[in-house]
């Protein structure tokens, strides 16, 4: 699979083509999914429950997300990597920039944050500094 870029994803969207995104946490799954043609790979903070055995995502640390992003990058075969900013890693625009920089250095090509209108300044700060952002509003029903 060719390396997926934001431009490639935008072109798919403009042509109303479906885009696949699956969550994975390690090199093996990253390799299998990207080789199979999954365009977007998400390192979700759900690793707290799936891999660490926690009852929520709240205990997941930025270091956990950086570690799993690095692992996923090693196995990736061209998929576009998105990494969650875990709980309290984006409580201010400055903290979000610091946290996002670590995830990008680990191999993320975009960061995902969750929240509402209060994140507008954060999104502006990140994009102004060249960090692509995906925003999810609402909450998963765990």
C-alpha positions as a Markdown table, in Angstrom:
| # | Residue | x | y | z |
|---|---|---|---|---|
| 1 | Unk | 0.0 | 0.0 | 0.0 |
| 2 | Unk | 1.3 | 3.5 | -0.8 |
| 3 | Unk | 1.9 | 5.7 | 2.2 |
| 4 | Unk | -1.4 | 7.4 | 3.1 |
| 5 | Unk | -1.3 | 11.2 | 3.5 |
| 6 | Unk | -3.8 | 13.8 | 4.5 |
| 7 | Unk | -4.0 | 14.9 | 0.9 |
| 8 | Unk | -4.8 | 11.3 | -0.1 |
| 9 | Unk | -7.5 | 11.1 | 2.6 |
| 10 | Unk | -9.0 | 14.4 | 1.5 |
| 11 | Unk | -9.2 | 13.2 | -2.1 |
| 12 | Unk | -11.0 | 10.0 | -1.0 |
| 13 | Unk | -13.5 | 12.1 | 0.9 |
| 14 | Unk | -14.0 | 14.5 | -2.0 |
| 15 | Unk | -14.8 | 11.5 | -4.2 |
| 16 | Unk | -17.2 | 10.2 | -1.5 |
| 17 | Unk | -15.1 | 7.0 | -1.2 |
| 18 | Unk | -15.1 | 5.0 | 2.0 |
| 19 | Unk | -12.1 | 5.3 | 4.3 |
| 20 | Unk | -11.3 | 2.6 | 6.8 |
| 21 | Unk | -9.9 | 3.2 | 10.3 |
| 22 | Unk | -9.2 | 0.5 | 12.9 |
| 23 | Unk | -7.8 | 0.7 | 16.4 |
| 24 | Unk | -4.6 | -1.2 | 17.0 |
| 25 | Unk | -1.9 | -1.0 | 19.7 |
| 26 | Unk | 1.2 | -2.9 | 18.4 |
| 27 | Unk | 3.5 | -3.6 | 15.5 |
| 28 | Unk | 2.0 | -6.9 | 14.5 |
| 29 | Unk | -1.6 | -5.6 | 14.1 |
| 30 | Unk | -0.3 | -2.4 | 12.5 |
| 31 | Unk | 1.5 | -4.5 | 9.9 |
| 32 | Unk | -1.5 | -6.8 | 9.2 |
| 33 | Unk | -4.0 | -3.9 | 9.0 |
| 34 | Unk | -1.9 | -1.6 | 6.9 |
| 35 | Unk | -0.9 | -4.4 | 4.5 |
| 36 | Unk | -4.6 | -5.3 | 4.2 |
| 37 | Unk | -5.3 | -1.7 | 3.0 |
| 38 | Unk | -6.7 | -0.1 | 6.1 |
| 39 | Unk | -6.0 | 3.6 | 5.5 |
| 40 | Unk | -6.0 | 4.9 | 9.1 |
| 41 | Unk | -4.6 | 3.2 | 12.2 |
| 42 | Unk | -5.7 | 4.6 | 15.6 |
| 43 | Unk | -3.8 | 4.1 | 18.8 |
| 44 | Unk | -6.6 | 4.6 | 21.2 |
| 45 | Unk | -6.5 | 5.3 | 24.9 |
| 46 | Unk | -8.8 | 2.3 | 25.1 |
| 47 | Unk | -5.5 | 0.4 | 25.5 |
| 48 | Unk | -6.0 | 1.1 | 29.2 |
| 49 | Unk | -8.9 | -1.4 | 29.2 |
| 50 | Unk | -7.9 | -3.7 | 26.4 |
| 51 | Unk | -4.2 | -4.2 | 27.2 |
| 52 | Unk | -3.7 | -2.9 | 30.8 |
| 53 | Unk | -6.9 | -4.3 | 32.4 |
| 54 | Unk | -8.2 | -1.0 | 33.7 |
| 55 | Unk | -11.9 | -0.3 | 34.0 |
| 56 | Unk | -11.5 | 3.0 | 32.1 |
| 57 | Unk | -9.1 | 5.0 | 30.0 |
| 58 | Unk | -8.4 | 7.5 | 32.8 |
| 59 | Unk | -5.2 | 5.8 | 34.1 |
| 60 | Unk | -3.5 | 5.8 | 30.6 |
| 61 | Unk | -0.5 | 8.0 | 30.7 |
| 62 | Unk | 1.1 | 9.9 | 27.8 |
| 63 | Unk | 4.1 | 7.6 | 28.1 |
| 64 | Unk | 1.8 | 4.7 | 27.4 |
| 65 | Unk | 0.5 | 6.4 | 24.3 |
| 66 | Unk | 4.0 | 7.3 | 23.1 |
| 67 | Unk | 5.2 | 3.7 | 23.6 |
| 68 | Unk | 2.4 | 2.2 | 21.7 |
| 69 | Unk | 2.7 | 4.8 | 18.9 |
| 70 | Unk | 6.3 | 3.8 | 18.5 |
| 71 | Unk | 5.4 | 0.1 | 18.4 |
| 72 | Unk | 2.7 | 0.7 | 15.8 |
| 73 | Unk | 5.0 | 2.8 | 13.6 |
| 74 | Unk | 7.5 | 0.0 | 13.5 |
| 75 | Unk | 4.9 | -2.4 | 12.0 |
| 76 | Unk | 3.1 | 0.0 | 9.8 |
| 77 | Unk | 3.1 | -0.5 | 6.1 |
| 78 | Unk | 1.9 | 2.9 | 4.9 |
| 79 | Unk | -1.2 | 3.5 | 7.0 |
| 80 | Unk | -2.0 | 6.9 | 8.4 |
| 81 | Unk | -1.3 | 6.9 | 12.2 |
| 82 | Unk | -3.6 | 8.8 | 14.6 |
| 83 | Unk | -2.8 | 8.8 | 18.3 |
| 84 | Unk | -5.2 | 9.7 | 21.1 |
| 85 | Unk | -4.2 | 12.4 | 23.6 |
| 86 | Unk | -5.0 | 10.6 | 26.8 |
| 87 | Unk | -6.8 | 12.1 | 29.9 |
| 88 | Unk | -5.4 | 15.4 | 31.0 |
| 89 | Unk | -2.7 | 15.6 | 28.4 |
| 90 | Unk | -4.5 | 18.5 | 26.6 |
| 91 | Unk | -5.9 | 20.4 | 29.5 |
| 92 | Unk | -4.3 | 23.6 | 28.2 |
| 93 | Unk | -3.2 | 24.5 | 24.7 |
| 94 | Unk | 0.5 | 24.5 | 25.9 |
| 95 | Unk | 0.2 | 21.1 | 27.4 |
| 96 | Unk | -1.6 | 19.8 | 24.3 |
| 97 | Unk | 1.3 | 21.1 | 22.2 |
| 98 | Unk | 3.9 | 19.4 | 24.4 |
| 99 | Unk | 2.0 | 16.1 | 24.5 |
| 100 | Unk | 1.3 | 16.2 | 20.7 |
| 101 | Unk | 4.9 | 16.8 | 19.9 |
| 102 | Unk | 5.8 | 13.7 | 21.8 |
| 103 | Unk | 3.2 | 11.6 | 19.9 |
| 104 | Unk | 4.3 | 13.1 | 16.6 |
| 105 | Unk | 8.0 | 12.3 | 17.3 |
| 106 | Unk | 6.9 | 8.7 | 18.2 |
| 107 | Unk | 5.3 | 8.3 | 14.7 |
| 108 | Unk | 1.8 | 9.8 | 14.9 |
| 109 | Unk | 0.7 | 11.8 | 11.8 |
| 110 | Unk | -2.3 | 13.3 | 13.6 |
| 111 | Unk | -3.6 | 13.5 | 17.2 |
| 112 | Unk | -7.1 | 12.9 | 18.4 |
| 113 | Unk | -8.6 | 14.9 | 21.2 |
| 114 | Unk | -12.0 | 14.6 | 22.8 |
| 115 | Unk | -14.2 | 17.4 | 24.0 |
| 116 | Unk | -16.2 | 20.3 | 22.9 |
| 117 | Unk | -16.1 | 24.0 | 22.1 |
| 118 | Unk | -13.6 | 24.6 | 25.0 |
| 119 | Unk | -10.9 | 22.9 | 22.7 |
| 120 | Unk | -11.0 | 25.6 | 20.0 |
| 121 | Unk | -7.9 | 27.4 | 21.3 |
| 122 | Unk | -6.1 | 24.1 | 21.6 |
| 123 | Unk | -7.0 | 23.1 | 18.1 |
| 124 | Unk | -5.8 | 26.5 | 16.8 |
| 125 | Unk | -2.5 | 26.2 | 18.8 |
| 126 | Unk | -1.8 | 22.7 | 17.4 |
| 127 | Unk | -2.7 | 23.4 | 13.8 |
| 128 | Unk | -0.7 | 26.7 | 13.9 |
| 129 | Unk | 2.3 | 24.6 | 14.9 |
| 130 | Unk | 1.8 | 22.0 | 12.1 |
| 131 | Unk | 0.1 | 19.3 | 14.1 |
| 132 | Unk | -3.0 | 17.8 | 12.3 |
| 133 | Unk | -5.9 | 17.3 | 14.7 |
| 134 | Unk | -9.0 | 15.1 | 14.8 |
| 135 | Unk | -11.6 | 16.1 | 17.3 |
| 136 | Unk | -14.2 | 13.8 | 18.7 |
| 137 | Unk | -17.2 | 15.3 | 20.6 |
| 138 | Unk | -19.3 | 13.1 | 22.8 |
| 139 | Unk | -18.3 | 10.1 | 24.9 |
| 140 | Unk | -18.2 | 6.4 | 24.2 |
| 141 | Unk | -20.8 | 4.4 | 26.2 |
| 142 | Unk | -18.4 | 2.1 | 28.2 |
